[in-house]
Amino acid sequence: MARKKAALDFEQSLADLQALVERLESGELSLEDSLTAFEQGIRLTRDCQAALSQAEQKVQILLERDGELEEAPFETDSDA
């Protein structure tokens, strides 16, 4: 359940960041509101980067065999 929550938190943070960027790009915010939105965007970006870093570490742990990292090709749905 914790993994699902983390994935949802990442997805929500990413969606919030995208909405924030759209508001900033619209040019309709005041300077003060733009700065506040920018600060919030920086926090969301850091949260997303931390989540991606944790996911990368988990993948490396899962791929580790006999103390050595084993590289494997990443297959997407379109590759299958």
PDB file of N, CA, C and O in Angstrom, chain B, residues numbered from 101:
ATOM      1  N   MET B 101       0.822  -1.190   0.000  1.00  0.00           N
ATOM      2  CA  MET B 101       0.000   0.000   0.000  1.00  0.00           C
ATOM      3  C   MET B 101       0.869   1.258   0.000  1.00  0.00           C
ATOM      4  O   MET B 101       0.514   2.253  -0.632  1.00  0.00           O
ATOM      5  N   ALA B 102       2.004   1.222   0.703  1.00  0.00           N
ATOM      6  CA  ALA B 102       2.882   2.386   0.764  1.00  0.00           C
ATOM      7  C   ALA B 102       3.439   2.720  -0.620  1.00  0.00           C
ATOM      8  O   ALA B 102       3.582   3.891  -0.972  1.00  0.00           O
ATOM      9  N   ARG B 103       3.753   1.682  -1.402  1.00  0.00           N
ATOM     10  CA  ARG B 103       4.279   1.929  -2.749  1.00  0.00           C
ATOM     11  C   ARG B 103       3.246   2.627  -3.618  1.00  0.00           C
ATOM     12  O   ARG B 103       3.577   3.536  -4.380  1.00  0.00           O
ATOM     13  N   LYS B 104       2.001   2.201  -3.504  1.00  0.00           N
ATOM     14  CA  LYS B 104       0.941   2.810  -4.298  1.00  0.00           C
ATOM     15  C   LYS B 104       0.760   4.276  -3.901  1.00  0.00           C
ATOM     16  O   LYS B 104       0.561   5.136  -4.759  1.00  0.00           O
ATOM     17  N   LYS B 105       0.831   4.557  -2.592  1.00  0.00           N
ATOM     18  CA  LYS B 105       0.698   5.929  -2.116  1.00  0.00           C
ATOM     19  C   LYS B 105       1.846   6.789  -2.643  1.00  0.00           C
ATOM     20  O   LYS B 105       1.626   7.926  -3.063  1.00  0.00           O
ATOM     21  N   ALA B 106       3.071   6.255  -2.624  1.00  0.00           N
ATOM     22  CA  ALA B 106       4.227   6.996  -3.125  1.00  0.00           C
ATOM     23  C   ALA B 106       4.063   7.306  -4.601  1.00  0.00           C
ATOM     24  O   ALA B 106       4.377   8.410  -5.044  1.00  0.00           O
ATOM     25  N   ALA B 107       3.571   6.334  -5.369  1.00  0.00           N
ATOM     26  CA  ALA B 107       3.351   6.545  -6.803  1.00  0.00           C
ATOM     27  C   ALA B 107       2.277   7.612  -7.014  1.00  0.00           C
ATOM     28  O   ALA B 107       2.406   8.464  -7.893  1.00  0.00           O
ATOM     29  N   LEU B 108       1.228   7.561  -6.214  1.00  0.00           N
ATOM     30  CA  LEU B 108       0.168   8.564  -6.334  1.00  0.00           C
ATOM     31  C   LEU B 108       0.684   9.941  -5.945  1.00  0.00           C
ATOM     32  O   LEU B 108       0.334  10.934  -6.583  1.00  0.00           O
ATOM     33  N   ASP B 109       1.519  10.015  -4.899  1.00  0.00           N
ATOM     34  CA  ASP B 109       2.093  11.289  -4.496  1.00  0.00           C
ATOM     35  C   ASP B 109       2.952  11.867  -5.619  1.00  0.00           C
ATOM     36  O   ASP B 109       2.891  13.065  -5.896  1.00  0.00           O
ATOM     37  N   PHE B 110       3.752  11.016  -6.265  1.00  0.00           N
ATOM     38  CA  PHE B 110       4.576  11.471  -7.378  1.00  0.00           C
ATOM     39  C   PHE B 110       3.703  11.969  -8.518  1.00  0.00           C
ATOM     40  O   PHE B 110       3.935  13.050  -9.061  1.00  0.00           O
ATOM     41  N   GLU B 111       2.713  11.191  -8.873  1.00  0.00           N
ATOM     42  CA  GLU B 111       1.814  11.579  -9.970  1.00  0.00           C
ATOM     43  C   GLU B 111       1.089  12.885  -9.642  1.00  0.00           C
ATOM     44  O   GLU B 111       0.929  13.740 -10.512  1.00  0.00           O
ATOM     45  N   GLN B 112       0.653  13.039  -8.402  1.00  0.00           N
ATOM     46  CA  GLN B 112      -0.047  14.263  -8.003  1.00  0.00           C
ATOM     47  C   GLN B 112       0.901  15.453  -8.039  1.00  0.00           C
ATOM     48  O   GLN B 112       0.534  16.528  -8.513  1.00  0.00           O
ATOM     49  N   SER B 113       2.124  15.263  -7.537  1.00  0.00           N
ATOM     50  CA  SER B 113       3.116  16.347  -7.555  1.00  0.00           C
ATOM     51  C   SER B 113       3.425  16.765  -8.985  1.00  0.00           C
ATOM     52  O   SER B 113       3.544  17.954  -9.280  1.00  0.00           O
ATOM     53  N   LEU B 114       3.555  15.789  -9.863  1.00  0.00           N
ATOM     54  CA  LEU B 114       3.842  16.079 -11.264  1.00  0.00           C
ATOM     55  C   LEU B 114       2.676  16.827 -11.916  1.00  0.00           C
ATOM     56  O   LEU B 114       2.891  17.775 -12.672  1.00  0.00           O
ATOM     57  N   ALA B 115       1.452  16.406 -11.627  1.00  0.00           N
ATOM     58  CA  ALA B 115       0.272  17.093 -12.169  1.00  0.00           C
ATOM     59  C   ALA B 115       0.178  18.522 -11.624  1.00  0.00           C
ATOM     60  O   ALA B 115      -0.139  19.454 -12.363  1.00  0.00           O
ATOM     61  N   ASP B 116       0.457  18.686 -10.328  1.00  0.00           N
ATOM     62  CA  ASP B 116       0.436  20.019  -9.723  1.00  0.00           C
ATOM     63  C   ASP B 116       1.493  20.915 -10.361  1.00  0.00           C
ATOM     64  O   ASP B 116       1.248  22.093 -10.619  1.00  0.00           O
ATOM     65  N   LEU B 117       2.670  20.346 -10.611  1.00  0.00           N
ATOM     66  CA  LEU B 117       3.754  21.106 -11.233  1.00  0.00           C
ATOM     67  C   LEU B 117       3.369  21.544 -12.643  1.00  0.00           C
ATOM     68  O   LEU B 117       3.636  22.676 -13.044  1.00  0.00           O
ATOM     69  N   GLN B 118       2.745  20.647 -13.382  1.00  0.00           N
ATOM     70  CA  GLN B 118       2.322  20.985 -14.741  1.00  0.00           C
ATOM     71  C   GLN B 118       1.281  22.109 -14.725  1.00  0.00           C
ATOM     72  O   GLN B 118       1.342  23.026 -15.544  1.00  0.00           O
ATOM     73  N   ALA B 119       0.331  22.036 -13.796  1.00  0.00           N
ATOM     74  CA  ALA B 119      -0.689  23.085 -13.687  1.00  0.00           C
ATOM     75  C   ALA B 119      -0.054  24.421 -13.308  1.00  0.00           C
ATOM     76  O   ALA B 119      -0.460  25.475 -13.797  1.00  0.00           O
ATOM     77  N   LEU B 120       0.939  24.363 -12.439  1.00  0.00           N
ATOM     78  CA  LEU B 120       1.640  25.569 -12.019  1.00  0.00           C
ATOM     79  C   LEU B 120       2.375  26.217 -13.188  1.00  0.00           C
ATOM     80  O   LEU B 120       2.334  27.436 -13.358  1.00  0.00           O
ATOM     81  N   VAL B 121       3.039  25.404 -13.981  1.00  0.00           N
ATOM     82  CA  VAL B 121       3.760  25.913 -15.151  1.00  0.00           C
ATOM     83  C   VAL B 121       2.783  26.568 -16.122  1.00  0.00           C
ATOM     84  O   VAL B 121       3.076  27.628 -16.676  1.00  0.00           O
ATOM     85  N   GLU B 122       1.637  25.951 -16.329  1.00  0.00           N
ATOM     86  CA  GLU B 122       0.636  26.530 -17.227  1.00  0.00           C
ATOM     87  C   GLU B 122       0.150  27.881 -16.718  1.00  0.00           C
ATOM     88  O   GLU B 122      -0.049  28.808 -17.503  1.00  0.00           O
ATOM     89  N   ARG B 123      -0.044  27.995 -15.394  1.00  0.00           N
ATOM     90  CA  ARG B 123      -0.462  29.284 -14.817  1.00  0.00           C
ATOM     91  C   ARG B 123       0.621  30.337 -15.005  1.00  0.00           C
ATOM     92  O   ARG B 123       0.330  31.485 -15.341  1.00  0.00           O
ATOM     93  N   LEU B 124       1.878  29.941 -14.787  1.00  0.00           N
ATOM     94  CA  LEU B 124       2.979  30.897 -14.954  1.00  0.00           C
ATOM     95  C   LEU B 124       3.111  31.329 -16.415  1.00  0.00           C
ATOM     96  O   LEU B 124       3.350  32.501 -16.702  1.00  0.00           O
ATOM     97  N   GLU B 125       2.955  30.375 -17.331  1.00  0.00           N
ATOM     98  CA  GLU B 125       3.098  30.686 -18.752  1.00  0.00           C
ATOM     99  C   GLU B 125       1.959  31.549 -19.278  1.00  0.00           C
ATOM    100  O   GLU B 125       2.113  32.226 -20.294  1.00  0.00           O
ATOM    101  N   SER B 126       0.820  31.530 -18.596  1.00  0.00           N
ATOM    102  CA  SER B 126      -0.325  32.317 -19.057  1.00  0.00           C
ATOM    103  C   SER B 126      -0.039  33.815 -18.974  1.00  0.00           C
ATOM    104  O   SER B 126      -0.625  34.603 -19.716  1.00  0.00           O
ATOM    105  N   GLY B 127       0.860  34.207 -18.072  1.00  0.00           N
ATOM    106  CA  GLY B 127       1.205  35.616 -17.940  1.00  0.00           C
ATOM    107  C   GLY B 127       0.170  36.446 -17.218  1.00  0.00           C
ATOM    108  O   GLY B 127       0.266  37.673 -17.199  1.00  0.00           O
ATOM    109  N   GLU B 128      -0.817  35.801 -16.625  1.00  0.00           N
ATOM    110  CA  GLU B 128      -1.892  36.538 -15.968  1.00  0.00           C
ATOM    111  C   GLU B 128      -1.675  36.721 -14.465  1.00  0.00           C
ATOM    112  O   GLU B 128      -2.488  37.370 -13.806  1.00  0.00           O
ATOM    113  N   LEU B 129      -0.590  36.160 -13.908  1.00  0.00           N
ATOM    114  CA  LEU B 129      -0.327  36.275 -12.483  1.00  0.00           C
ATOM    115  C   LEU B 129       0.445  37.560 -12.196  1.00  0.00           C
ATOM    116  O   LEU B 129       1.236  38.026 -13.017  1.00  0.00           O
ATOM    117  N   SER B 130       0.201  38.114 -11.029  1.00  0.00           N
ATOM    118  CA  SER B 130       0.984  39.270 -10.604  1.00  0.00           C
ATOM    119  C   SER B 130       2.403  38.804 -10.293  1.00  0.00           C
ATOM    120  O   SER B 130       2.669  37.605 -10.205  1.00  0.00           O
ATOM    121  N   LEU B 131       3.299  39.755 -10.130  1.00  0.00           N
ATOM    122  CA  LEU B 131       4.682  39.409  -9.814  1.00  0.00           C
ATOM    123  C   LEU B 131       4.757  38.621  -8.509  1.00  0.00           C
ATOM    124  O   LEU B 131       5.468  37.620  -8.421  1.00  0.00           O
ATOM    125  N   GLU B 132       4.024  39.076  -7.505  1.00  0.00           N
ATOM    126  CA  GLU B 132       4.036  38.390  -6.206  1.00  0.00           C
ATOM    127  C   GLU B 132       3.484  36.965  -6.327  1.00  0.00           C
ATOM    128  O   GLU B 132       4.060  36.025  -5.780  1.00  0.00           O
ATOM    129  N   ASP B 133       2.369  36.810  -7.043  1.00  0.00           N
ATOM    130  CA  ASP B 133       1.790  35.488  -7.240  1.00  0.00           C
ATOM    131  C   ASP B 133       2.718  34.595  -8.062  1.00  0.00           C
ATOM    132  O   ASP B 133       2.810  33.393  -7.812  1.00  0.00           O
ATOM    133  N   SER B 134       3.399  35.179  -9.034  1.00  0.00           N
ATOM    134  CA  SER B 134       4.353  34.425  -9.847  1.00  0.00           C
ATOM    135  C   SER B 134       5.508  33.904  -9.001  1.00  0.00           C
ATOM    136  O   SER B 134       5.931  32.758  -9.154  1.00  0.00           O
ATOM    137  N   LEU B 135       6.016  34.749  -8.110  1.00  0.00           N
ATOM    138  CA  LEU B 135       7.113  34.322  -7.233  1.00  0.00           C
ATOM    139  C   LEU B 135       6.664  33.215  -6.280  1.00  0.00           C
ATOM    140  O   LEU B 135       7.407  32.265  -6.035  1.00  0.00           O
ATOM    141  N   THR B 136       5.468  33.335  -5.754  1.00  0.00           N
ATOM    142  CA  THR B 136       4.925  32.304  -4.871  1.00  0.00           C
ATOM    143  C   THR B 136       4.762  30.988  -5.633  1.00  0.00           C
ATOM    144  O   THR B 136       5.114  29.922  -5.127  1.00  0.00           O
ATOM    145  N   ALA B 137       4.229  31.070  -6.849  1.00  0.00           N
ATOM    146  CA  ALA B 137       4.052  29.883  -7.670  1.00  0.00           C
ATOM    147  C   ALA B 137       5.392  29.263  -8.037  1.00  0.00           C
ATOM    148  O   ALA B 137       5.528  28.040  -8.064  1.00  0.00           O
ATOM    149  N   PHE B 138       6.382  30.103  -8.320  1.00  0.00           N
ATOM    150  CA  PHE B 138       7.719  29.613  -8.651  1.00  0.00           C
ATOM    151  C   PHE B 138       8.323  28.855  -7.465  1.00  0.00           C
ATOM    152  O   PHE B 138       8.900  27.782  -7.640  1.00  0.00           O
ATOM    153  N   GLU B 139       8.187  29.417  -6.254  1.00  0.00           N
ATOM    154  CA  GLU B 139       8.691  28.754  -5.050  1.00  0.00           C
ATOM    155  C   GLU B 139       8.017  27.399  -4.850  1.00  0.00           C
ATOM    156  O   GLU B 139       8.672  26.416  -4.506  1.00  0.00           O
ATOM    157  N   GLN B 140       6.718  27.357  -5.065  1.00  0.00           N
ATOM    158  CA  GLN B 140       5.983  26.101  -4.939  1.00  0.00           C
ATOM    159  C   GLN B 140       6.461  25.104  -6.000  1.00  0.00           C
ATOM    160  O   GLN B 140       6.593  23.912  -5.724  1.00  0.00           O
ATOM    161  N   GLY B 141       6.716  25.594  -7.196  1.00  0.00           N
ATOM    162  CA  GLY B 141       7.213  24.739  -8.271  1.00  0.00           C
ATOM    163  C   GLY B 141       8.565  24.145  -7.952  1.00  0.00           C
ATOM    164  O   GLY B 141       8.831  22.987  -8.276  1.00  0.00           O
ATOM    165  N   ILE B 142       9.429  24.934  -7.315  1.00  0.00           N
ATOM    166  CA  ILE B 142      10.747  24.427  -6.913  1.00  0.00           C
ATOM    167  C   ILE B 142      10.582  23.296  -5.903  1.00  0.00           C
ATOM    168  O   ILE B 142      11.257  22.271  -6.000  1.00  0.00           O
ATOM    169  N   ARG B 143       9.683  23.479  -4.934  1.00  0.00           N
ATOM    170  CA  ARG B 143       9.435  22.418  -3.936  1.00  0.00           C
ATOM    171  C   ARG B 143       8.905  21.156  -4.611  1.00  0.00           C
ATOM    172  O   ARG B 143       9.356  20.052  -4.305  1.00  0.00           O
ATOM    173  N   LEU B 144       7.956  21.314  -5.524  1.00  0.00           N
ATOM    174  CA  LEU B 144       7.396  20.156  -6.218  1.00  0.00           C
ATOM    175  C   LEU B 144       8.459  19.453  -7.061  1.00  0.00           C
ATOM    176  O   LEU B 144       8.498  18.224  -7.114  1.00  0.00           O
ATOM    177  N   THR B 145       9.317  20.227  -7.716  1.00  0.00           N
ATOM    178  CA  THR B 145      10.389  19.653  -8.525  1.00  0.00           C
ATOM    179  C   THR B 145      11.325  18.828  -7.657  1.00  0.00           C
ATOM    180  O   THR B 145      11.720  17.726  -8.039  1.00  0.00           O
ATOM    181  N   ARG B 146      11.679  19.352  -6.497  1.00  0.00           N
ATOM    182  CA  ARG B 146      12.569  18.618  -5.583  1.00  0.00           C
ATOM    183  C   ARG B 146      11.903  17.345  -5.083  1.00  0.00           C
ATOM    184  O   ARG B 146      12.556  16.308  -4.967  1.00  0.00           O
ATOM    185  N   ASP B 147      10.602  17.414  -4.784  1.00  0.00           N
ATOM    186  CA  ASP B 147       9.878  16.220  -4.347  1.00  0.00           C
ATOM    187  C   ASP B 147       9.880  15.148  -5.442  1.00  0.00           C
ATOM    188  O   ASP B 147      10.091  13.967  -5.167  1.00  0.00           O
ATOM    189  N   CYS B 148       9.645  15.573  -6.675  1.00  0.00           N
ATOM    190  CA  CYS B 148       9.633  14.630  -7.798  1.00  0.00           C
ATOM    191  C   CYS B 148      11.021  14.034  -8.025  1.00  0.00           C
ATOM    192  O   CYS B 148      11.150  12.833  -8.262  1.00  0.00           O
ATOM    193  N   GLN B 149      12.049  14.862  -7.952  1.00  0.00           N
ATOM    194  CA  GLN B 149      13.411  14.363  -8.133  1.00  0.00           C
ATOM    195  C   GLN B 149      13.773  13.353  -7.050  1.00  0.00           C
ATOM    196  O   GLN B 149      14.423  12.348  -7.339  1.00  0.00           O
ATOM    197  N   ALA B 150      13.361  13.605  -5.807  1.00  0.00           N
ATOM    198  CA  ALA B 150      13.631  12.680  -4.713  1.00  0.00           C
ATOM    199  C   ALA B 150      12.917  11.352  -4.950  1.00  0.00           C
ATOM    200  O   ALA B 150      13.495  10.288  -4.729  1.00  0.00           O
ATOM    201  N   ALA B 151      11.665  11.407  -5.398  1.00  0.00           N
ATOM    202  CA  ALA B 151      10.908  10.183  -5.665  1.00  0.00           C
ATOM    203  C   ALA B 151      11.553   9.391  -6.795  1.00  0.00           C
ATOM    204  O   ALA B 151      11.638   8.165  -6.721  1.00  0.00           O
ATOM    205  N   LEU B 152      12.008  10.077  -7.836  1.00  0.00           N
ATOM    206  CA  LEU B 152      12.664   9.384  -8.950  1.00  0.00           C
ATOM    207  C   LEU B 152      13.991   8.768  -8.514  1.00  0.00           C
ATOM    208  O   LEU B 152      14.341   7.672  -8.954  1.00  0.00           O
ATOM    209  N   SER B 153      14.715   9.453  -7.669  1.00  0.00           N
ATOM    210  CA  SER B 153      15.979   8.938  -7.157  1.00  0.00           C
ATOM    211  C   SER B 153      15.745   7.676  -6.326  1.00  0.00           C
ATOM    212  O   SER B 153      16.496   6.707  -6.447  1.00  0.00           O
ATOM    213  N   GLN B 154      14.714   7.680  -5.485  1.00  0.00           N
ATOM    214  CA  GLN B 154      14.385   6.501  -4.687  1.00  0.00           C
ATOM    215  C   GLN B 154      13.988   5.334  -5.585  1.00  0.00           C
ATOM    216  O   GLN B 154      14.379   4.194  -5.338  1.00  0.00           O
ATOM    217  N   ALA B 155      13.219   5.618  -6.616  1.00  0.00           N
ATOM    218  CA  ALA B 155      12.806   4.564  -7.538  1.00  0.00           C
ATOM    219  C   ALA B 155      14.021   3.979  -8.255  1.00  0.00           C
ATOM    220  O   ALA B 155      14.104   2.765  -8.443  1.00  0.00           O
ATOM    221  N   GLU B 156      14.956   4.829  -8.654  1.00  0.00           N
ATOM    222  CA  GLU B 156      16.163   4.359  -9.324  1.00  0.00           C
ATOM    223  C   GLU B 156      16.982   3.464  -8.393  1.00  0.00           C
ATOM    224  O   GLU B 156      17.509   2.437  -8.822  1.00  0.00           O
ATOM    225  N   GLN B 157      17.087   3.847  -7.139  1.00  0.00           N
ATOM    226  CA  GLN B 157      17.823   3.035  -6.172  1.00  0.00           C
ATOM    227  C   GLN B 157      17.165   1.672  -5.988  1.00  0.00           C
ATOM    228  O   GLN B 157      17.856   0.658  -5.890  1.00  0.00           O
ATOM    229  N   LYS B 158      15.845   1.642  -5.940  1.00  0.00           N
ATOM    230  CA  LYS B 158      15.131   0.377  -5.794  1.00  0.00           C
ATOM    231  C   LYS B 158      15.360  -0.520  -7.007  1.00  0.00           C
ATOM    232  O   LYS B 158      15.529  -1.732  -6.866  1.00  0.00           O
ATOM    233  N   VAL B 159      15.364   0.072  -8.189  1.00  0.00           N
ATOM    234  CA  VAL B 159      15.603  -0.703  -9.409  1.00  0.00           C
ATOM    235  C   VAL B 159      17.009  -1.294  -9.382  1.00  0.00           C
ATOM    236  O   VAL B 159      17.203  -2.455  -9.742  1.00  0.00           O
ATOM    237  N   GLN B 160      17.987  -0.500  -8.956  1.00  0.00           N
ATOM    238  CA  GLN B 160      19.355  -1.002  -8.878  1.00  0.00           C
ATOM    239  C   GLN B 160      19.463  -2.155  -7.888  1.00  0.00           C
ATOM    240  O   GLN B 160      20.161  -3.135  -8.151  1.00  0.00           O
ATOM    241  N   ILE B 161      18.784  -2.046  -6.762  1.00  0.00           N
ATOM    242  CA  ILE B 161      18.795  -3.124  -5.777  1.00  0.00           C
ATOM    243  C   ILE B 161      18.166  -4.386  -6.355  1.00  0.00           C
ATOM    244  O   ILE B 161      18.673  -5.489  -6.149  1.00  0.00           O
ATOM    245  N   LEU B 162      17.067  -4.223  -7.076  1.00  0.00           N
ATOM    246  CA  LEU B 162      16.390  -5.382  -7.660  1.00  0.00           C
ATOM    247  C   LEU B 162      17.219  -6.051  -8.746  1.00  0.00           C
ATOM    248  O   LEU B 162      17.120  -7.262  -8.942  1.00  0.00           O
ATOM    249  N   LEU B 163      18.038  -5.272  -9.457  1.00  0.00           N
ATOM    250  CA  LEU B 163      18.855  -5.831 -10.531  1.00  0.00           C
ATOM    251  C   LEU B 163      20.188  -6.391 -10.038  1.00  0.00           C
ATOM    252  O   LEU B 163      20.898  -7.060 -10.788  1.00  0.00           O
ATOM    253  N   GLU B 164      20.524  -6.118  -8.783  1.00  0.00           N
ATOM    254  CA  GLU B 164      21.816  -6.554  -8.266  1.00  0.00           C
ATOM    255  C   GLU B 164      21.819  -8.076  -8.082  1.00  0.00           C
ATOM    256  O   GLU B 164      20.902  -8.652  -7.496  1.00  0.00           O
ATOM    257  N   ARG B 165      22.869  -8.702  -8.596  1.00  0.00           N
ATOM    258  CA  ARG B 165      23.013 -10.152  -8.493  1.00  0.00           C
ATOM    259  C   ARG B 165      24.418 -10.473  -8.005  1.00  0.00           C
ATOM    260  O   ARG B 165      25.395 -10.007  -8.591  1.00  0.00           O
ATOM    261  N   ASP B 166      24.533 -11.253  -6.950  1.00  0.00           N
ATOM    262  CA  ASP B 166      25.826 -11.688  -6.415  1.00  0.00           C
ATOM    263  C   ASP B 166      26.772 -10.519  -6.158  1.00  0.00           C
ATOM    264  O   ASP B 166      27.969 -10.621  -6.428  1.00  0.00           O
ATOM    265  N   GLY B 167      26.250  -9.421  -5.644  1.00  0.00           N
ATOM    266  CA  GLY B 167      27.086  -8.282  -5.299  1.00  0.00           C
ATOM    267  C   GLY B 167      27.475  -7.409  -6.475  1.00  0.00           C
ATOM    268  O   GLY B 167      28.175  -6.414  -6.285  1.00  0.00           O
ATOM    269  N   GLU B 168      27.050  -7.742  -7.676  1.00  0.00           N
ATOM    270  CA  GLU B 168      27.385  -6.940  -8.846  1.00  0.00           C
ATOM    271  C   GLU B 168      26.106  -6.521  -9.556  1.00  0.00           C
ATOM    272  O   GLU B 168      25.131  -7.268  -9.626  1.00  0.00           O
ATOM    273  N   LEU B 169      26.144  -5.330 -10.067  1.00  0.00           N
ATOM    274  CA  LEU B 169      24.988  -4.800 -10.779  1.00  0.00           C
ATOM    275  C   LEU B 169      24.914  -5.446 -12.149  1.00  0.00           C
ATOM    276  O   LEU B 169      25.895  -5.479 -12.891  1.00  0.00           O
ATOM    277  N   GLU B 170      23.756  -5.950 -12.468  1.00  0.00           N
ATOM    278  CA  GLU B 170      23.549  -6.619 -13.744  1.00  0.00           C
ATOM    279  C   GLU B 170      22.672  -5.722 -14.613  1.00  0.00           C
ATOM    280  O   GLU B 170      21.521  -5.452 -14.271  1.00  0.00           O
ATOM    281  N   GLU B 171      23.215  -5.266 -15.728  1.00  0.00           N
ATOM    282  CA  GLU B 171      22.442  -4.388 -16.604  1.00  0.00           C
ATOM    283  C   GLU B 171      21.443  -5.233 -17.406  1.00  0.00           C
ATOM    284  O   GLU B 171      21.729  -6.353 -17.829  1.00  0.00           O
ATOM    285  N   ALA B 172      20.280  -4.650 -17.590  1.00  0.00           N
ATOM    286  CA  ALA B 172      19.236  -5.299 -18.363  1.00  0.00           C
ATOM    287  C   ALA B 172      18.547  -4.242 -19.211  1.00  0.00           C
ATOM    288  O   ALA B 172      18.359  -3.117 -18.750  1.00  0.00           O
ATOM    289  N   PRO B 173      18.170  -4.571 -20.425  1.00  0.00           N
ATOM    290  CA  PRO B 173      17.477  -3.579 -21.259  1.00  0.00           C
ATOM    291  C   PRO B 173      16.110  -3.263 -20.683  1.00  0.00           C
ATOM    292  O   PRO B 173      15.421  -4.131 -20.147  1.00  0.00           O
ATOM    293  N   PHE B 174      15.739  -2.008 -20.806  1.00  0.00           N
ATOM    294  CA  PHE B 174      14.428  -1.570 -20.357  1.00  0.00           C
ATOM    295  C   PHE B 174      13.460  -1.716 -21.498  1.00  0.00           C
ATOM    296  O   PHE B 174      13.651  -1.134 -22.566  1.00  0.00           O
ATOM    297  N   GLU B 175      12.418  -2.493 -21.278  1.00  0.00           N
ATOM    298  CA  GLU B 175      11.435  -2.727 -22.330  1.00  0.00           C
ATOM    299  C   GLU B 175      10.157  -1.975 -22.007  1.00  0.00           C
ATOM    300  O   GLU B 175       9.631  -2.075 -20.898  1.00  0.00           O
ATOM    301  N   THR B 176       9.670  -1.238 -22.959  1.00  0.00           N
ATOM    302  CA  THR B 176       8.384  -0.557 -22.798  1.00  0.00           C
ATOM    303  C   THR B 176       7.330  -1.364 -23.515  1.00  0.00           C
ATOM    304  O   THR B 176       7.648  -2.331 -24.206  1.00  0.00           O
ATOM    305  N   ASP B 177       6.092  -0.982 -23.361  1.00  0.00           N
ATOM    306  CA  ASP B 177       4.992  -1.689 -24.002  1.00  0.00           C
ATOM    307  C   ASP B 177       5.165  -1.706 -25.522  1.00  0.00           C
ATOM    308  O   ASP B 177       4.796  -2.682 -26.176  1.00  0.00           O
ATOM    309  N   SER B 178       5.720  -0.637 -26.083  1.00  0.00           N
ATOM    310  CA  SER B 178       5.882  -0.553 -27.534  1.00  0.00           C
ATOM    311  C   SER B 178       6.990  -1.486 -28.019  1.00  0.00           C
ATOM    312  O   SER B 178       7.005  -1.873 -29.187  1.00  0.00           O
ATOM    313  N   ASP B 179       7.942  -1.858 -27.106  1.00  0.00           N
ATOM    314  CA  ASP B 179       9.013  -2.790 -27.478  1.00  0.00           C
ATOM    315  C   ASP B 179       8.526  -4.222 -27.512  1.00  0.00           C
ATOM    316  O   ASP B 179       9.113  -5.055 -28.203  1.00  0.00           O
ATOM    317  N   ALA B 180       7.475  -4.524 -26.789  1.00  0.00           N
ATOM    318  CA  ALA B 180       7.004  -5.909 -26.657  1.00  0.00           C
ATOM    319  C   ALA B 180       6.273  -6.370 -27.877  1.00  0.00           C
ATOM    320  O   ALA B 180       5.813  -7.511 -27.927  1.00  0.00           O
TER     321      ALA B 180
END
